[in-house]
Every structure is written in structure tokens, then in C-alpha cells.
Amino acid sequence: MIEVTATPEASGWTCHVNVEDAGRTVSEHIVRATTQDLESLSPGARVEDLVRRSFEFLLERESPQSILRTFTLADISLYFPEYASVIGRK
């Protein structure tokens, strides 16, 4: 299960993400998302939904413990160039 809590900021949001398995927290992350990220990757969506889908994308490719503890949504494309096109289709 992926739990996302977003806190609004001047340029976007800081999202606290907990990845849980069988009711226990497996990993915790801080993800920064800008309004531009939301508009370009998932227009009209809630930031929590975009971050959750982004974590689903990451978890299909690596373990929760391998995901950076702090990053921006834009950072994902540095490691996975297909990220924007995959997320845009969901």
C-alpha cells in the first residue's frame, strides 16, 4: 500500500510517502512536485494521485528500499527515461 500526504508550498507540494506491506511501513520518502510537473504529467489530476502512480511505476522497477528517500518527480526521468510517457498514459 502506498500512502501519500501532500503539503502545499509556493511552487508546488512536498509529499510524504509511506510504502507499507502487511500493515507495517517498509520505507518512507519525501517527494517534491511542482505545479508544472502536475500540469505536464497528469493535467487535472490530484498531486497525491500522481505521486501514488509514480511510486507504482518505481515499485515495478525496484524495491522500496532502493528508492531514494528524498527526490523530485523530475528526478525519476533521470533514472527511467520512459517515466513521463508511461505516467502520461495512465
C-alpha positions as CSV (number, residue, x, y, z in Angstrom):
1,M,0.0,0.0,0.0
2,I,1.2,3.5,-0.8
3,E,0.1,6.3,1.4
4,V,0.7,9.9,0.2
5,T,0.1,13.1,2.2
6,A,0.7,16.4,0.3
7,T,1.5,19.7,1.8
8,P,1.1,22.8,-0.5
9,E,4.0,25.1,-0.9
10,A,4.6,28.2,-3.1
11,S,5.9,26.3,-6.1
12,G,4.0,23.0,-5.6
13,W,3.9,20.4,-2.9
14,T,6.0,18.4,-0.6
15,C,4.6,14.9,-0.4
16,H,5.3,12.4,2.4
17,V,5.1,8.9,1.1
18,N,4.9,5.7,3.2
19,V,5.2,2.3,1.4
20,E,3.6,-0.4,3.6
21,D,3.4,-4.1,3.4
22,A,1.1,-6.2,5.6
23,G,0.3,-3.2,7.8
24,R,3.9,-2.2,8.5
25,T,5.9,0.6,7.0
26,V,8.6,-0.6,4.6
27,S,10.0,2.7,3.6
28,E,9.4,6.4,3.9
29,H,10.1,9.1,1.3
30,I,9.8,12.8,0.7
31,V,8.9,13.8,-2.9
32,R,8.7,17.3,-4.2
33,A,6.2,18.0,-7.0
34,T,5.8,21.3,-8.8
35,T,2.7,22.7,-10.4
36,Q,4.5,22.3,-13.8
37,D,5.0,18.5,-13.0
38,L,1.3,18.1,-12.4
39,E,0.3,20.0,-15.5
40,S,2.7,18.2,-17.8
41,L,2.4,14.7,-16.4
42,S,-1.2,14.4,-15.4
43,P,-3.3,17.5,-16.1
44,G,-6.4,17.8,-14.0
45,A,-5.2,15.1,-11.5
46,R,-4.7,15.5,-7.8
47,V,-1.0,15.6,-6.8
48,E,-1.5,12.7,-4.4
49,D,-2.7,10.5,-7.3
50,L,0.3,11.5,-9.5
51,V,2.7,10.7,-6.7
52,R,1.0,7.4,-5.9
53,R,1.1,6.4,-9.6
54,S,4.8,7.4,-9.7
55,F,5.5,5.1,-6.8
56,E,3.7,2.3,-8.5
57,F,5.9,2.9,-11.5
58,L,9.0,2.9,-9.4
59,L,8.0,-0.2,-7.4
60,E,7.5,-2.1,-10.7
61,R,11.2,-1.5,-11.3
62,E,12.9,-1.6,-7.9
63,S,12.4,-2.5,-4.3
64,P,11.0,0.1,-1.8
65,Q,14.4,0.2,0.0
66,S,16.1,1.1,-3.3
67,I,14.0,4.2,-4.0
68,L,15.7,7.4,-3.0
69,R,14.5,8.8,0.3
70,T,14.2,12.4,-1.0
71,F,13.7,13.4,-4.6
72,T,11.6,15.4,-7.1
73,L,9.2,13.9,-9.6
74,A,11.5,15.3,-12.3
75,D,14.4,13.2,-10.9
76,I,12.6,10.0,-11.9
77,S,13.2,10.7,-15.6
78,L,16.9,10.9,-14.9
79,Y,16.9,7.2,-13.9
80,F,14.0,6.0,-16.0
81,P,13.7,7.9,-19.3
82,E,10.3,6.3,-20.1
83,Y,8.7,7.7,-16.9
84,A,6.9,10.7,-18.5
85,S,5.4,8.7,-21.4
86,V,4.3,5.8,-19.1
87,I,2.7,8.1,-16.5
88,G,1.1,10.1,-19.2
89,R,-0.7,7.0,-20.5
90,K,-2.2,6.0,-17.1
